[in-house]
């Protein structure tokens, strides 16, 4: 029998509160998912918590500590199925059972194969009533990178581009700073802060010498923010040791091909690792790069690169989302385009982006931000 509308509405409201708690860890929980938990007894919130850092208490444990004895008989609202395995912390499902909760409302099953449905089953086996699916779409969206890594074995990939109104990303000389306005650049720092890693190519490093740090507060200092791993694809190992992208704060990973061992030693440092991937058609195999990053527990990958790497990522269908900032400026016929894709001479050769959808279009300062989802929705593990 379906639950009453009143009860269902209350479930949605308390789950929305749990989701807001989960959002508090959007920049910090990597590689863990973002999770919130609210404990409600007799219509009153008696405990709540949001996971913040890997290795520290999960949302359920924080909420249970907050509630104390009032957790007995409560309903637990969880944005993600509680874990049952010993990872960095003990299993949460058993702690909820031990606390004596009477009911659980779970937004989504955990896509982690070591958990999937096990936490729900353990709660049910203990006699706890469980409702699954309230706020599920929102929970999957919040943890789309974690879902992608667990179900597909690669990160969720966002390709960020900045272009003029005539679709150009740099002058013929390579000059590209700055096409977009300051508000758009602040918005990019927010994206960087929320991702696990940033990927670029050696060409961008040599041309622009970017630091690619995250400064989510809009300031010049990146020391206090969690820094995503900065990944440089460099088949010829041409990145100079003094490049800003290799400097602290944060760590850097340089990916090259075999045969560069001597040059690699010039780049290695306490915060810089150099590894090799196989080559395909004379270039670093991007599919292996995605597998390597997933193995390093990278959930969300932000690609900030030139047209050649951007085009290759699209051609290999490795892009899940495009975030395009369009500035009201014209750079002219000789400027560089957004995607370097060879062999397109007629309309019949055009590459259709299958499964594409426009998710959001809005003003950011003087610029326009267009968000397109390239991959089908089942990429979130639905």
C-alpha positions in Angstrom: 0.0 0.0 0.0 1.5 3.4 -0.9 2.3 5.8 1.9 0.0 8.7 2.6 0.6 12.0 0.7 1.3 13.7 4.0 4.0 11.2 4.8 5.4 11.3 1.3 5.6 15.1 1.4 7.4 15.0 4.7 9.9 12.5 3.3 10.6 14.8 0.4 11.1 17.8 2.6 13.5 16.0 5.0 15.4 14.5 2.1 15.9 17.9 0.6 17.4 18.9 4.0 19.7 15.9 3.8 20.7 16.9 0.3 21.6 20.4 1.4 23.9 18.8 4.1 25.5 16.7 1.4 26.2 19.8 -0.7 28.4 21.1 2.1 31.0 18.5 1.1 31.0 19.2 -2.6 34.6 20.5 -2.6 36.1 18.2 0.0 34.8 14.6 0.2 36.9 13.3 -2.7 37.2 10.4 -3.5 34.1 9.6 -1.3 30.6 10.5 -2.4 28.8 13.5 -1.0 26.3 12.3 1.6 23.8 13.9 4.0 21.8 12.3 6.8 18.9 13.7 8.8 17.3 11.8 11.8 13.7 12.7 12.5 11.6 11.6 15.5 7.9 12.6 15.9 8.3 15.2 13.2 11.3 16.8 14.8 14.9 16.8 13.6 17.0 15.1 16.4 20.2 14.8 14.5 21.9 15.6 11.2 25.2 15.6 9.5 27.1 15.8 6.2 30.2 13.9 5.3 33.1 16.3 4.8 36.5 14.5 4.3 37.6 11.0 3.3 38.7 9.1 6.4 36.5 11.2 8.7 33.1 10.3 10.0 30.3 9.6 7.5 27.1 11.6 7.6 25.2 8.9 9.5 27.8 8.8 12.3 27.7 12.5 12.7 23.9 12.5 12.8 23.8 9.7 15.3 26.3 11.4 17.6 24.2 14.5 17.4 21.0 12.7 18.2 22.3 10.4 21.0 19.5 8.4 22.6 16.9 10.3 20.6 17.9 8.2 17.5 15.9 5.3 18.8 12.6 5.0 16.9 13.6 7.8 14.5 13.5 7.9 10.7 16.8 8.3 9.0 16.9 10.2 5.7 20.0 9.2 3.7 21.0 10.6 0.4 23.0 7.4 -0.2 22.6 3.8 0.9 24.6 3.3 4.1 27.8 1.3 3.7 28.3 -2.2 5.0 32.0 -2.6 4.5 35.1 -1.5 6.5 36.8 1.1 4.3 38.4 4.2 5.7 35.7 4.1 8.4 33.5 1.4 10.0 30.2 0.3 8.3 27.3 2.8 8.9 24.4 0.4 8.4 25.2 -1.5 11.6 25.5 1.8 13.5 22.0 2.8 12.4 20.7 -0.6 13.5 22.5 -0.4 16.8 21.0 3.0 17.5 17.5 1.6 17.1 16.2 3.6 14.1 12.7 2.4 13.1 12.6 3.5 9.4 15.0 4.6 6.7 14.3 6.7 3.6 17.2 6.3 1.1 17.6 8.4 -2.0 19.6 6.0 -4.0 21.4 2.7 -3.9 25.2 2.8 -3.6 26.7 2.0 -7.0 29.8 0.7 -5.3 29.7 -3.1 -6.0 30.9 -3.8 -2.5 27.8 -2.1 -1.1 25.1 -2.1 -3.7 21.8 -3.1 -2.0 23.7 -4.7 0.9 23.1 -1.8 3.2 19.4 -1.7 2.5 19.1 -5.4 2.9 20.9 -5.3 6.2 18.5 -2.6 7.5 15.5 -4.7 6.3 16.9 -7.8 7.9 17.0 -6.0 11.2 13.3 -5.2 10.9 13.7 -1.6 9.7 11.2 -0.3 7.2 13.1 1.1 4.1 11.8 3.4 1.4 14.1 3.9 -1.6 14.1 6.5 -4.4 13.0 9.8 -2.7 15.2 12.5 -4.2 17.1 9.9 -6.2 17.7 12.0 -9.3 19.2 14.8 -7.2 21.4 12.4 -5.3 22.7 10.8 -8.6 23.4 14.3 -10.0 25.4 15.3 -6.9 27.5 12.1 -7.1 27.6 11.7 -10.9 31.4 11.3 -10.9 31.3 8.6 -8.1 28.5 6.8 -10.0 30.4 7.0 -13.3 33.6 5.6 -11.8 31.8 2.8 -10.0 29.6 1.7 -13.0 31.8 2.6 -16.0 35.3 2.5 -14.7 36.1 6.1 -15.6 35.5 9.6 -14.3 32.7 12.0 -15.2 34.4 14.3 -17.7 33.4 17.9 -18.1 35.0 19.7 -21.0 35.3 23.5 -20.3 35.7 25.8 -23.2 35.9 29.6 -23.5 35.2 31.1 -26.9 34.3 34.3 -28.6 31.0 34.9 -30.3 32.5 33.6 -33.6 33.6 30.4 -31.9 37.3 31.1 -31.5 39.4 30.2 -28.5 42.7 32.0 -29.1 44.3 34.4 -31.6 46.5 32.9 -34.3 49.5 33.9 -32.1 48.1 31.7 -29.3 47.1 34.6 -27.2 43.9 33.8 -25.2 44.0 35.8 -22.0 41.4 36.8 -21.4 38.5 36.0 -23.7 35.9 35.8 -21.0 35.0 38.2 -18.2 36.2 38.1 -14.6 32.8 36.7 -13.4 33.2 33.8 -15.8 36.7 33.1 -14.6 35.5 33.0 -11.0 32.8 30.6 -12.1 35.6 28.3 -13.5 37.4 28.4 -10.2 34.2 27.1 -8.5 34.2 24.2 -11.0 37.8 23.5 -10.3 37.3 23.4 -6.6 34.5 20.8 -7.0 36.4 18.4 -9.3 38.9 15.7 -8.4 41.3 16.5 -11.2 42.0 18.9 -14.0 43.4 17.6 -17.3 45.3 19.6 -19.9 47.9 19.1 -22.6 51.5 20.1 -22.9 50.7 22.5 -25.6 48.5 24.6 -23.2 51.3 24.5 -20.6 53.9 25.7 -23.1 51.7 28.4 -24.5 50.1 29.8 -21.4 52.1 28.5 -18.4 48.9 28.2 -16.4 48.8 27.4 -12.7 45.4 25.7 -12.9 44.8 26.0 -9.2 41.4 26.4 -7.6 40.6 29.7 -5.9 36.9 29.2 -5.1 36.7 32.4 -2.9 37.7 34.5 -5.8 41.0 35.6 -4.2 44.5 35.2 -5.4 45.6 32.8 -2.7 45.0 29.1 -3.4 46.9 27.8 -0.3 43.8 27.3 1.9 41.6 25.5 -0.7 41.7 21.8 -1.5 43.5 21.5 -4.8 42.5 19.0 -7.5 45.1 16.9 -9.0 46.6 18.6 -12.1 47.2 16.1 -14.9 49.3 17.0 -17.9 49.4 14.9 -21.1 52.8 15.2 -22.5 53.9 12.5 -25.0 57.3 14.1 -25.7 57.8 15.3 -22.1 58.3 18.9 -23.1 56.9 20.4 -19.9 59.6 22.6 -18.3 60.5 21.8 -14.7 59.7 25.4 -13.7 56.2 25.3 -15.1 53.6 26.9 -12.8 51.3 23.9 -13.1 54.0 21.7 -11.3 54.3 24.0 -8.3 52.5 23.7 -5.0 49.9 24.0 -3.7 48.5 20.7 -4.8 50.0 17.7 -6.7 50.6 17.2 -10.4 50.7 14.0 -12.5 52.5 14.1 -15.8 51.5 11.3 -18.2 53.9 10.5 -21.1 54.8 7.6 -23.3 57.7 5.1 -22.9 61.2 6.1 -23.6 61.3 9.4 -21.6 62.8 8.0 -18.4 65.8 10.3 -18.3 63.7 13.5 -18.9 61.1 12.3 -16.4 63.7 12.5 -13.6 63.9 16.3 -14.2 60.2 16.7 -13.4 59.7 14.4 -10.5 59.4 16.1 -7.1 57.6 15.5 -3.8 54.3 16.8 -5.4 55.0 15.7 -9.0 54.6 12.2 -10.3 55.5 11.0 -13.9 54.0 7.9 -15.4 53.7 6.3 -18.8 50.7 5.2 -20.8 50.7 3.4 -24.1 50.5 5.3 -27.3 47.9 4.9 -30.0 48.3 6.4 -33.4 51.3 8.3 -32.1 49.5 9.9 -29.2 48.8 9.0 -25.6 45.9 6.6 -25.4 43.2 8.6 -23.8 41.1 5.6 -22.9 43.9 4.3 -20.8 44.3 7.7 -19.2 40.7 7.5 -18.1 41.2 4.1 -16.7 44.4 5.2 -14.8 42.5 8.2 -13.3 39.6 6.0 -12.2 42.1 3.7 -10.5 43.4 6.7 -8.7 39.8 7.4 -7.4 39.2 10.4 -9.6 35.4 11.0 -9.7 35.0 14.3 -11.6 37.6 15.3 -14.2 37.6 18.9 -15.6 39.3 19.2 -19.0 40.8 22.6 -19.8 42.7 22.1 -23.0 43.4 23.3 -26.5 41.3 22.3 -29.6 43.4 19.2 -30.5 42.9 17.5 -27.1 39.3 18.7 -26.8 38.5 17.3 -30.3 40.1 14.0 -29.5 38.2 13.6 -26.3 34.9 14.2 -28.2 35.8 11.9 -31.0 36.5 9.1 -28.5 33.2 9.8 -26.7 35.0 10.4 -23.5 33.1 13.7 -22.7 30.0 13.7 -20.6 29.4 17.4 -20.3 30.5 20.6 -22.1 30.5 23.9 -20.3 31.0 26.6 -22.8 31.5 30.3 -21.9 30.7 32.6 -24.8 32.1 36.1 -24.7 30.5 39.0 -26.8 33.7 39.5 -28.8 35.0 38.6 -32.3 38.5 37.2 -32.8 38.5 36.9 -36.6 39.0 34.3 -39.3 42.6 33.5 -38.4 41.9 32.7 -34.7 41.8 29.1 -33.4 38.5 27.2 -33.3 37.2 25.2 -30.4 37.7 21.6 -31.6 40.6 20.3 -33.7 39.0 17.5 -35.7 40.6 16.5 -39.0 39.0 15.0 -42.0 35.7 16.9 -42.1 35.2 18.3 -45.6 31.5 17.9 -46.3 28.3 18.0 -44.3 28.1 14.3 -44.7 31.4 14.1 -42.7 30.0 16.1 -39.8 30.2 14.4 -36.4 26.9 14.3 -34.6 27.0 14.4 -30.8 24.6 11.7 -29.9 22.5 11.9 -26.7 23.2 15.7 -26.4 20.9 17.9 -24.4 21.1 21.5 -23.4 20.8 21.5 -19.6 21.4 25.1 -18.8 21.9 28.5 -20.4 22.5 31.6 -18.3 24.4 34.9 -18.1 27.6 35.0 -16.1 28.7 38.6 -15.9 28.9 39.8 -19.5 29.2 36.3 -20.9 26.9 33.4 -21.6 27.4 30.0 -20.1 26.0 27.1 -22.0 25.9 23.6 -20.3 25.4 20.6 -22.6 25.2 17.0 -21.5 26.8 14.8 -24.1 26.4 11.3 -22.6 23.0 9.6 -22.2 21.5 9.7 -18.7 22.3 6.0 -18.0 25.9 7.3 -17.5 24.8 8.2 -14.0 24.1 4.6 -13.2 20.3 4.9 -13.5 
